């Protein structure tokens, strides 16, 4: 439906789960894709191989998005391999859950560094050439938890809430440059991240979700492709919920 032919996308955390689905859907829409991963090279390579079968270019880049020097190296390599990145999807994310009184400083910093500072640094490094190219799309993957809060996730909720505030601010700053900045806020989606949640808690989630189920990564990816598309040209600073009606 939407065409991204001739575009280059970077998806962080593209080896698994939602990031993998986003990378695949962007490629199906015609984009070449730079795939970032942190620890799991093999699944990232497998995603690249699937994208090659679609006739698109895909290469993998190891980097911890919370580390400035690793981001610098990754961005330099992507520039050499692909040229200007016009679509950035900040998807990489982690959880380190504990009730607030038991949450230590390290758990706080790890989650803030990967989920909030990482996306800000990636955008900072890529925005110049994107603006110069005259067209750009930034899509940040936030969370329903940043909108509602969630027991045991003070660090994650603060990071994702901050990511939404960052999205709206950068949307204002880049609006006249033909670069839109939006966020997708998934509800609970079937990935490794939710596989770690006890089944009893997932039952509560299902009960709280009008659609009565968890979402699929592809359902998040479809929202990303829409926001990345030329057709979404007058949408910026938006937080698009993909949550089965859990938060509205
Ligand atoms: P996931 O299955 O745990 O996958 C996480 C991905 O992020 C992997 O590709 C991982 O790479 C990468 N990653 C982790 N730390 C990284 C780092 N420091 N630098 C670079 N990459 C890193 O997660 P998911 O469920 O697909 O979640 C994807 C995004 O959606 C996250 O931002 C998450 O907060 C958000 N989200 C998820 C849900 C949900 O219910 N699943 C709901 C709302 C929002 P490796 O494979 O190399 O480790």
Boltz pocket constraint, residues with backbone or C-beta under 6 A from the ligand:
constraints:
  - pocket:
      binder: B
      contacts: [[A, 12], [A, 13], [A, 14], [A, 15], [A, 16], [A, 17], [A, 18], [A, 19], [A, 36], [A, 37], [A, 38], [A, 39], [A, 40], [A, 41], [A, 63], [A, 64], [A, 65], [A, 66], [A, 90], [A, 91], [A, 92], [A, 93], [A, 94], [A, 114], [A, 141], [A, 142], [A, 143], [A, 144], [A, 185], [A, 186], [A, 187], [A, 188], [A, 189], [A, 190], [A, 191], [A, 192], [A, 193], [A, 194]]
      max_distance: 6.0
